[in-house]
Amino acid sequence: MGRGDGSGRLISAVGADDSGTGILHVDMDAFFAAVEILHDPSLRGLAVIIGAPDGRSVVSSASYEARRYGVRSAMPVSQALRLCPIAKVVPPNFSSYQAASAQVMRIFESITPLVEPLSIDEAFLDVRGVRRLWGSPGEIAGLIRRRVQDEVGITCSVGVAATKHVAKMASTISKPDGMLIIPAARTQEFLDPRPVGALWGVGPKAVEALHRRGIRLVRDVRETPPDALERAVGPALGRRLQDLARGLDAREVETTRVEKSIGHEETFDRDISDLELLRSELLRLADRVGARLRTSGWCSGTVAIKIRFSDFSTLTRSVSLPEPTDVGQRIGETALSLFDQIDRRDPVRLVGVRAEKLRESGGGAPALWDDDEDHRRLEGTLDDAREKFGVGMITRARHVGRQELRGAPGKPRPFGRD
């Protein structure tokens, strides 16, 4: 299995067998760093870390030269510099990354209408219906790689397979700047020797639970009795892993994706022990989440918080709501309730609030009365004022004077992947 620094990389030869395939996973290589090098060629060949130069920042991305020293995304910049003292730290420029991403996505959409963006720098493509236009899936993957290089100036890696899961595994193994094709008939041969951590949905805790039972390879997952696997990782994950280990993945490429969650988090410029300040920050973030929900036309069925302490350990807590809401006040009250249930009171470096299990506003039966009517009216007025005067100009009085504690937000990341 390829590692994040590009060692262990596997690629297919030109003209490799692509029979039975049709799903591509395309992933830009060290995307943020690649865009910065594109804008500043003097960085080429150097160990580059994307992040704020202060000690509170985390690594948003790193060039492969830096990764070979052990630098990884989400690592504190201070730790990254200890591992790689020769690294050049470059502040992130998200507008540049978004512009490059738009260019890349336009290339994908010019090849096939069936494009499913996963993030700013990766997507699934279903090319089964465009073979007459562009050739076989392997030929289309090669075309995409050439166009991204020629038109955007950066490299990408592509996995070609019969399913989304195997295509994504293949692109990871082929990084950087590679292509790996897994013909349908050789799917099991490809999967069996892979580590269990390469399977979709298997995080560090699941890996540990599987390893304790001697389940280390995908082959082991496939050969383990279903009841034993379910005892190790639970019924839902156990059944899914059995399917994935056999190459079964019924997911189609989805061209319209429903946003699964909306959240905001903040890293402080110094560790915070003041509980009232932390509570105020949670309420401010909840207001931002509520505003985004209303703008997007969604309501939240679940509220989650994220707390990262000074030692970088992280806790998340969530709770389902009796009724879905897009009201920041209600989200904030729920976030505070979750926060108050955390016994640990060490200094905090980061807090976050997230709305999950989203559904369309107005999608449920109308209530006889609205407990949040006054809050809804106030927040609607704030929305109008922010639209007129700008987001940074309008805030609640309780948040005034807190700005000096806040650091620059890093690359958005989902909860639970720290």
Kinemage of the C-alpha trace (Angstrom):
@kinemage 1
@onewidth
@group {chain A} dominant
@subgroup {mainchain}
@vectorlist {calphas} color= white
{ca met a 1} P 0.000 0.000 0.000
{ca gly a 2} L 1.369 3.388 -0.940
{ca arg a 3} L 2.108 5.772 1.895
{ca gly a 4} L 1.543 9.501 2.096
{ca asp a 5} L 5.108 10.264 1.069
{ca gly a 6} L 4.802 8.400 -2.232
{ca ser a 7} L 6.846 5.351 -1.221
{ca gly a 8} L 5.300 2.004 -2.095
{ca arg a 9} L 3.729 3.575 -5.196
{ca leu a 10} L 2.193 1.239 -7.794
{ca ile a 11} L 1.263 2.272 -11.347
{ca ser a 12} L -0.100 0.559 -14.445
{ca ala a 13} L 1.779 0.191 -17.703
{ca val a 14} L 0.561 1.960 -20.830
{ca gly a 15} L -2.243 -0.060 -22.421
{ca ala a 16} L -2.972 -2.040 -19.243
{ca asp a 17} L -6.110 -4.192 -19.177
{ca asp a 18} L -9.116 -2.072 -18.107
{ca ser a 19} L -11.876 -4.576 -18.883
{ca gly a 20} L -14.980 -4.306 -16.711
{ca thr a 21} L -14.013 -0.900 -15.334
{ca gly a 22} L -15.730 2.462 -15.726
{ca ile a 23} L -15.328 4.357 -12.437
{ca leu a 24} L -12.444 6.809 -11.999
{ca his a 25} L -11.236 8.416 -8.806
{ca val a 26} L -9.103 11.470 -9.584
{ca asp a 27} L -7.095 13.062 -6.771
{ca met a 28} L -4.785 16.076 -7.072
{ca asp a 29} L -1.278 15.509 -5.704
{ca ala a 30} L -0.461 17.625 -2.602
{ca phe a 31} L -2.967 20.093 -4.011
{ca phe a 32} L -2.411 23.218 -1.902
{ca ala a 33} L 1.364 22.871 -2.100
{ca ala a 34} L 1.182 22.223 -5.850
{ca val a 35} L -0.811 25.427 -6.423
{ca glu a 36} L 1.672 27.456 -4.370
{ca ile a 37} L 4.589 25.985 -6.351
{ca leu a 38} L 2.742 26.822 -9.569
{ca his a 39} L 2.567 30.472 -8.465
{ca asp a 40} L 6.136 30.510 -7.116
{ca pro a 41} L 8.384 28.150 -9.128
{ca ser a 42} L 11.295 28.834 -6.760
{ca leu a 43} L 9.535 26.468 -4.319
{ca arg a 44} L 9.803 23.512 -6.707
{ca gly a 45} L 11.846 20.669 -5.248
{ca leu a 46} L 11.738 22.139 -1.741
{ca ala a 47} L 10.052 20.801 1.388
{ca val a 48} L 6.969 23.037 1.493
{ca ile a 49} L 4.485 23.240 4.361
{ca ile a 50} L 1.176 25.059 3.874
{ca gly a 51} L 0.099 26.682 7.136
{ca ala a 52} L 0.347 29.832 9.189
{ca pro a 53} L 3.924 30.409 10.398
{ca asp a 54} L 2.892 30.798 14.053
{ca gly a 55} L 3.098 27.899 16.486
{ca arg a 56} L -0.674 27.545 16.799
{ca ser a 57} L -1.317 26.597 13.182
{ca val a 58} L -1.741 23.116 11.746
{ca val a 59} L -0.444 21.802 8.428
{ca ser a 60} L -3.041 22.188 5.667
{ca ser a 61} L -0.879 20.416 3.072
{ca ala a 62} L 2.743 19.535 2.426
{ca ser a 63} L 4.856 18.762 -0.614
{ca tyr a 64} L 6.109 15.207 -1.028
{ca glu a 65} L 9.607 16.420 -0.141
{ca ala a 66} L 8.266 17.417 3.299
{ca arg a 67} L 6.155 14.275 3.671
{ca arg a 68} L 9.285 12.138 3.413
{ca tyr a 69} L 10.337 13.647 6.756
{ca gly a 70} L 7.053 12.500 8.330
{ca val a 71} L 5.099 15.736 7.887
{ca arg a 72} L 1.342 15.129 7.578
{ca ser a 73} L -1.815 17.198 7.195
{ca ala a 74} L -3.450 18.325 10.486
{ca met a 75} L -0.086 18.085 12.283
{ca pro a 76} L 0.898 21.195 14.274
{ca val a 77} L 3.277 23.344 12.233
{ca ser a 78} L 5.661 23.453 15.188
{ca gln a 79} L 5.886 19.646 15.184
{ca ala a 80} L 6.261 19.591 11.392
{ca leu a 81} L 9.214 21.979 11.610
{ca arg a 82} L 10.871 19.804 14.232
{ca leu a 83} L 10.597 16.863 11.836
{ca cys a 84} L 11.671 18.913 8.827
{ca pro a 85} L 13.639 22.017 9.927
{ca ile a 86} L 14.548 22.876 6.316
{ca ala a 87} L 10.883 23.245 5.308
{ca lys a 88} L 9.564 26.461 3.822
{ca val a 89} L 6.289 27.484 5.494
{ca val a 90} L 3.831 29.161 3.112
{ca pro a 91} L 0.580 30.759 4.355
{ca pro a 92} L -2.524 29.250 2.708
{ca asn a 93} L -4.298 31.139 -0.079
{ca phe a 94} L -7.721 29.514 -0.317
{ca ser a 95} L -8.970 31.710 -3.142
{ca ser a 96} L -6.150 30.378 -5.344
{ca tyr a 97} L -7.008 26.794 -4.416
{ca gln a 98} L -10.682 27.338 -5.200
{ca ala a 99} L -9.820 28.843 -8.600
{ca ala a 100} L -7.567 25.892 -9.477
{ca ser a 101} L -10.220 23.449 -8.275
{ca ala a 102} L -12.811 25.094 -10.537
{ca gln a 103} L -10.472 24.640 -13.516
{ca val a 104} L -9.990 20.969 -12.706
{ca met a 105} L -13.704 20.309 -12.251
{ca arg a 106} L -14.447 21.947 -15.607
{ca ile a 107} L -12.050 19.493 -17.251
{ca phe a 108} L -13.875 16.577 -15.610
{ca glu a 109} L -17.271 17.898 -16.703
{ca ser a 110} L -16.055 18.321 -20.293
{ca ile a 111} L -15.338 14.561 -20.328
{ca thr a 112} L -18.490 13.230 -18.657
{ca pro a 113} L -21.580 14.747 -17.000
{ca leu a 114} L -21.335 12.114 -14.247
{ca val a 115} L -18.920 13.843 -11.866
{ca glu a 116} L -19.141 13.577 -8.074
{ca pro a 117} L -16.822 16.061 -6.316
{ca leu a 118} L -15.716 14.760 -2.927
{ca ser a 119} L -13.714 17.804 -1.877
{ca ile a 120} L -11.816 20.700 -3.374
{ca asp a 121} L -9.205 18.357 -4.868
{ca glu a 122} L -10.817 15.002 -5.693
{ca ala a 123} L -13.811 13.523 -7.513
{ca phe a 124} L -15.370 10.336 -8.823
{ca leu a 125} L -16.210 10.099 -12.528
{ca asp a 126} L -18.428 7.540 -14.245
{ca val a 127} L -17.077 7.195 -17.812
{ca arg a 128} L -19.002 4.108 -18.917
{ca gly a 129} L -21.287 6.165 -21.139
{ca val a 130} L -18.607 8.180 -22.963
{ca arg a 131} L -16.383 5.444 -24.344
{ca arg a 132} L -17.381 6.182 -27.938
{ca leu a 133} L -16.292 9.781 -27.479
{ca trp a 134} L -13.030 9.344 -25.601
{ca gly a 135} L -12.015 5.688 -25.625
{ca ser a 136} L -11.676 3.069 -22.897
{ca pro a 137} L -11.635 4.006 -19.162
{ca gly a 138} L -7.842 3.697 -19.065
{ca glu a 139} L -7.496 5.955 -22.095
{ca ile a 140} L -9.868 8.493 -20.543
{ca ala a 141} L -7.841 8.473 -17.314
{ca gly a 142} L -4.686 9.193 -19.300
{ca leu a 143} L -6.450 12.014 -21.152
{ca ile a 144} L -7.562 13.603 -17.876
{ca arg a 145} L -4.058 13.425 -16.422
{ca arg a 146} L -2.596 15.119 -19.505
{ca arg a 147} L -5.231 17.849 -19.566
{ca val a 148} L -4.869 18.656 -15.858
{ca gln a 149} L -1.111 18.937 -16.333
{ca asp a 150} L -1.331 21.018 -19.535
{ca glu a 151} L -4.266 23.276 -18.659
{ca val a 152} L -3.866 23.751 -14.898
{ca gly a 153} L -0.163 23.039 -14.445
{ca ile a 154} L -0.415 20.498 -11.620
{ca thr a 155} L -0.448 16.707 -11.439
{ca cys a 156} L -3.116 14.258 -10.387
{ca ser a 157} L -3.350 10.544 -9.664
{ca val a 158} L -6.146 8.350 -11.015
{ca gly a 159} L -7.569 5.018 -9.927
{ca val a 160} L -9.605 3.083 -12.517
{ca ala a 161} L -11.843 0.231 -11.355
{ca ala a 162} L -15.303 -1.311 -11.465
{ca thr a 163} L -16.416 0.344 -8.182
{ca lys a 164} L -15.895 3.610 -6.331
{ca his a 165} L -14.208 1.985 -3.365
{ca val a 166} L -11.583 0.130 -5.391
{ca ala a 167} L -10.991 3.162 -7.641
{ca lys a 168} L -10.235 5.319 -4.603
{ca met a 169} L -7.875 2.726 -3.147
{ca ala a 170} L -6.099 2.520 -6.507
{ca ser a 171} L -5.597 6.284 -6.809
{ca thr a 172} L -4.103 6.403 -3.303
{ca ile a 173} L -1.605 3.670 -4.129
{ca ser a 174} L -0.581 5.343 -7.412
{ca lys a 175} L 0.325 8.703 -5.815
{ca pro a 176} L 1.986 10.915 -6.771
{ca asp a 177} L 1.400 11.544 -10.488
{ca gly a 178} L 0.366 8.003 -11.318
{ca met a 179} L -2.464 5.841 -12.614
{ca leu a 180} L -3.444 2.380 -11.434
{ca ile a 181} L -6.017 0.280 -13.315
{ca ile a 182} L -7.737 -2.657 -11.605
{ca pro a 183} L -9.648 -4.767 -14.161
{ca ala a 184} L -12.867 -6.199 -12.750
{ca ala a 185} L -11.653 -9.800 -12.954
{ca arg a 186} L -8.599 -8.998 -10.790
{ca thr a 187} L -10.413 -7.018 -8.088
{ca gln a 188} L -10.062 -9.725 -5.432
{ca glu a 189} L -6.412 -10.256 -6.290
{ca phe a 190} L -5.847 -6.525 -5.745
{ca leu a 191} L -7.806 -6.314 -2.501
{ca asp a 192} L -6.611 -9.379 -0.596
{ca pro a 193} L -3.062 -8.221 0.334
{ca arg a 194} L -4.124 -4.675 1.329
{ca pro a 195} L -4.088 -3.691 5.038
{ca val a 196} L -7.508 -3.475 6.706
{ca gly a 197} L -6.957 0.251 7.295
{ca ala a 198} L -7.237 0.791 3.526
{ca leu a 199} L -10.917 -0.200 3.578
{ca trp a 200} L -13.446 2.621 3.534
{ca gly a 201} L -14.770 3.442 7.019
{ca val a 202} L -11.985 1.740 8.975
{ca gly a 203} L -10.464 4.282 11.353
{ca pro a 204} L -7.678 3.824 13.918
{ca lys a 205} L -9.960 2.357 16.606
{ca ala a 206} L -11.442 -0.173 14.192
{ca val a 207} L -7.952 -1.106 12.982
{ca glu a 208} L -6.891 -1.696 16.594
{ca ala a 209} L -9.974 -3.844 17.282
{ca leu a 210} L -9.374 -5.903 14.139
{ca his a 211} L -5.654 -6.324 14.820
{ca arg a 212} L -6.408 -7.648 18.317
{ca arg a 213} L -8.252 -10.497 16.611
{ca gly a 214} L -5.488 -11.146 14.099
{ca ile a 215} L -7.381 -9.482 11.240
{ca arg a 216} L -4.705 -7.472 9.454
{ca leu a 217} L -5.338 -7.857 5.729
{ca val a 218} L -8.419 -7.535 3.544
{ca arg a 219} L -8.089 -11.277 2.925
{ca asp a 220} L -8.492 -11.811 6.683
{ca val a 221} L -11.686 -9.747 6.661
{ca arg a 222} L -13.076 -11.810 3.781
{ca glu a 223} L -12.262 -15.094 5.503
{ca thr a 224} L -13.481 -14.123 8.995
{ca pro a 225} L -16.938 -15.469 9.944
{ca pro a 226} L -19.510 -12.629 9.840
{ca asp a 227} L -20.502 -13.000 13.498
{ca ala a 228} L -16.863 -12.733 14.634
{ca leu a 229} L -16.334 -9.628 12.507
{ca glu a 230} L -19.494 -8.032 13.876
{ca arg a 231} L -18.344 -8.700 17.440
{ca ala a 232} L -15.103 -6.875 16.633
{ca val a 233} L -16.484 -3.714 15.004
{ca gly a 234} L -20.269 -3.834 15.350
{ca pro a 235} L -22.989 -5.163 13.035
{ca ala a 236} L -23.217 -2.254 10.587
{ca leu a 237} L -19.484 -1.828 9.974
{ca gly a 238} L -18.929 -5.573 10.034
{ca arg a 239} L -21.423 -6.194 7.240
{ca arg a 240} L -20.044 -3.311 5.177
{ca leu a 241} L -16.466 -4.524 5.535
{ca gln a 242} L -17.437 -8.023 4.409
{ca asp a 243} L -18.920 -6.532 1.233
{ca leu a 244} L -15.973 -4.242 0.548
{ca ala a 245} L -13.488 -7.046 1.160
{ca arg a 246} L -15.248 -8.988 -1.620
{ca gly a 247} L -15.172 -6.013 -3.977
{ca leu a 248} L -18.897 -5.299 -3.566
{ca asp a 249} L -19.834 -1.605 -3.598
{ca ala a 250} L -23.236 -0.664 -5.020
{ca arg a 251} L -22.731 3.104 -4.689
{ca glu a 252} L -23.230 5.026 -7.920
{ca val a 253} L -21.513 8.283 -8.873
{ca glu a 254} L -23.837 11.000 -7.542
{ca thr a 255} L -23.860 14.217 -9.560
{ca thr a 256} L -25.974 16.085 -6.997
{ca arg a 257} L -24.695 15.816 -3.471
{ca val a 258} L -26.602 16.852 -0.397
{ca glu a 259} L -24.373 18.595 2.115
{ca lys a 260} L -24.249 16.191 5.055
{ca ser a 261} L -23.169 18.707 7.672
{ca ile a 262} L -22.386 22.369 8.195
{ca gly a 263} L -19.880 23.464 10.814
{ca his a 264} L -17.389 26.036 11.989
{ca glu a 265} L -14.386 25.706 14.262
{ca glu a 266} L -11.859 28.120 15.733
{ca thr a 267} L -8.274 27.689 16.896
{ca phe a 268} L -7.269 30.169 19.600
{ca asp a 269} L -4.037 32.144 19.566
{ca arg a 270} L -3.393 30.856 23.087
{ca asp a 271} L -4.843 28.007 25.134
{ca ile a 272} L -8.031 29.037 26.940
{ca ser a 273} L -9.118 27.945 30.434
{ca asp a 274} L -11.850 30.574 30.909
{ca leu a 275} L -15.114 28.592 30.741
{ca glu a 276} L -17.263 31.635 30.056
{ca leu a 277} L -15.065 32.646 27.157
{ca leu a 278} L -15.295 29.125 25.730
{ca arg a 279} L -19.073 29.135 26.141
{ca ser a 280} L -19.278 32.492 24.382
{ca glu a 281} L -17.193 31.169 21.491
{ca leu a 282} L -19.446 28.127 21.125
{ca leu a 283} L -22.454 30.444 20.912
{ca arg a 284} L -20.726 32.585 18.275
{ca leu a 285} L -19.922 29.536 16.171
{ca ala a 286} L -23.499 28.296 16.597
{ca asp a 287} L -24.752 31.634 15.238
{ca arg a 288} L -22.542 31.159 12.160
{ca val a 289} L -23.803 27.618 11.672
{ca gly a 290} L -27.405 28.788 11.949
{ca ala a 291} L -26.810 31.543 9.387
{ca arg a 292} L -25.330 29.066 6.912
{ca leu a 293} L -28.227 26.672 7.453
{ca arg a 294} L -30.744 29.403 6.650
{ca thr a 295} L -28.794 30.544 3.594
{ca ser a 296} L -28.629 26.967 2.303
{ca gly a 297} L -32.260 26.137 3.088
{ca trp a 298} L -31.448 23.362 5.576
{ca cys a 299} L -32.405 22.454 9.128
{ca ser a 300} L -30.270 20.432 11.506
{ca gly a 301} L -31.444 17.224 13.161
{ca thr a 302} L -28.271 16.783 15.248
{ca val a 303} L -25.820 19.184 16.906
{ca ala a 304} L -22.190 18.214 17.531
{ca ile a 305} L -19.303 19.970 19.258
{ca lys a 306} L -15.570 19.433 18.974
{ca ile a 307} L -13.103 20.330 21.739
{ca arg a 308} L -9.339 20.062 21.259
{ca phe a 309} L -7.217 20.458 24.373
{ca ser a 310} L -3.729 21.868 24.790
{ca asp a 311} L -2.189 18.383 24.431
{ca phe a 312} L -3.978 17.988 21.049
{ca ser a 313} L -6.320 15.285 22.324
{ca thr a 314} L -9.796 15.829 20.901
{ca leu a 315} L -13.322 15.068 22.092
{ca thr a 316} L -16.537 15.186 20.083
{ca arg a 317} L -20.059 15.036 21.465
{ca ser a 318} L -23.397 15.062 19.641
{ca val a 319} L -27.103 14.856 20.352
{ca ser a 320} L -30.237 14.557 18.212
{ca leu a 321} L -32.763 17.389 18.473
{ca pro a 322} L -36.476 16.877 19.243
{ca glu a 323} L -37.268 19.045 16.196
{ca pro a 324} L -34.930 20.081 13.354
{ca thr a 325} L -33.811 23.719 13.558
{ca asp a 326} L -31.924 26.422 11.683
{ca val a 327} L -31.919 28.779 14.678
{ca gly a 328} L -28.465 29.646 15.999
{ca gln a 329} L -29.774 30.253 19.508
{ca arg a 330} L -31.194 26.730 19.727
{ca ile a 331} L -28.017 25.217 18.252
{ca gly a 332} L -25.944 27.251 20.711
{ca glu a 333} L -27.971 26.147 23.743
{ca thr a 334} L -27.558 22.536 22.667
{ca ala a 335} L -23.816 23.022 22.119
{ca leu a 336} L -23.458 24.486 25.632
{ca ser a 337} L -25.359 21.553 27.112
{ca leu a 338} L -22.950 19.150 25.417
{ca phe a 339} L -19.958 21.199 26.563
{ca asp a 340} L -21.154 21.211 30.175
{ca gln a 341} L -21.264 17.400 30.141
{ca ile a 342} L -17.496 17.227 29.518
{ca asp a 343} L -15.721 16.704 32.839
{ca arg a 344} L -12.222 17.470 31.593
{ca arg a 345} L -11.261 21.135 32.149
{ca asp a 346} L -7.743 21.331 30.710
{ca pro a 347} L -6.848 24.409 28.637
{ca val a 348} L -8.531 24.369 25.209
{ca arg a 349} L -6.903 25.282 21.874
{ca leu a 350} L -9.851 24.674 19.520
{ca val a 351} L -13.641 24.545 19.656
{ca gly a 352} L -16.125 23.672 16.924
{ca val a 353} L -19.876 23.437 16.380
{ca arg a 354} L -21.475 21.364 13.635
{ca ala a 355} L -25.024 20.792 12.376
{ca glu a 356} L -25.601 17.224 11.167
{ca lys a 357} L -28.404 15.067 9.725
{ca leu a 358} L -29.558 17.931 7.561
{ca arg a 359} L -32.951 18.093 5.905
{ca glu a 360} L -34.710 20.682 3.810
{ca ser a 361} L -36.301 23.550 5.737
{ca gly a 362} L -40.073 23.198 5.876
{ca gly a 363} L -39.849 19.535 4.952
{ca gly a 364} L -41.728 18.307 8.009
{ca ala a 365} L -45.284 18.805 9.255
{ca pro a 366} L -45.965 22.388 10.442
{ca ala a 367} L -45.976 22.842 14.219
{ca leu a 368} L -48.953 24.329 16.030
{ca trp a 369} L -46.621 26.882 17.554
{ca asp a 370} L -42.976 27.834 17.198
{ca asp a 371} L -40.971 28.008 20.427
{ca asp a 372} L -38.176 29.729 18.497
{ca glu a 373} L -40.326 32.383 16.838
{ca asp a 374} L -38.662 35.334 18.613
{ca his a 375} L -35.150 33.965 18.026
{ca arg a 376} L -36.017 33.266 14.398
{ca arg a 377} L -37.222 36.836 13.876
{ca leu a 378} L -34.088 38.311 15.498
{ca glu a 379} L -31.729 36.097 13.501
{ca gly a 380} L -33.575 36.892 10.288
{ca thr a 381} L -32.984 40.580 11.007
{ca leu a 382} L -29.285 39.863 11.617
{ca asp a 383} L -29.110 37.966 8.317
{ca asp a 384} L -30.515 40.983 6.474
{ca ala a 385} L -28.064 43.332 8.205
{ca arg a 386} L -25.070 41.127 7.424
{ca glu a 387} L -26.099 40.928 3.782
{ca lys a 388} L -26.260 44.721 3.642
{ca phe a 389} L -23.210 45.685 5.719
{ca gly a 390} L -20.986 42.570 5.587
{ca val a 391} L -20.542 39.534 7.806
{ca gly a 392} L -17.781 41.018 9.955
{ca met a 393} L -19.698 44.219 10.743
{ca ile a 394} L -22.700 42.687 12.563
{ca thr a 395} L -22.485 40.491 15.652
{ca arg a 396} L -24.167 39.984 19.004
{ca ala a 397} L -22.938 42.176 21.842
{ca arg a 398} L -21.687 39.152 23.798
{ca his a 399} L -19.067 38.485 21.085
{ca val a 400} L -17.570 41.974 20.969
{ca gly a 401} L -13.929 42.114 22.103
{ca arg a 402} L -13.181 38.428 21.647
{ca gln a 403} L -11.453 38.665 18.260
{ca glu a 404} L -7.920 38.932 19.630
{ca leu a 405} L -8.039 35.314 20.818
{ca arg a 406} L -8.948 33.792 17.496
{ca gly a 407} L -6.459 32.347 15.036
{ca ala a 408} L -6.911 31.896 11.319
{ca pro a 409} L -9.130 28.898 10.509
{ca gly a 410} L -7.356 26.060 8.699
{ca lys a 411} L -8.500 23.813 5.862
{ca pro a 412} L -12.050 22.579 6.650
{ca arg a 413} L -12.037 19.019 7.974
{ca pro a 414} L -14.873 16.755 9.055
{ca phe a 415} L -15.201 15.810 12.699
{ca gly a 416} L -13.813 12.513 13.806
{ca arg a 417} L -10.720 12.445 11.555
{ca asp a 418} L -8.153 13.986 13.842
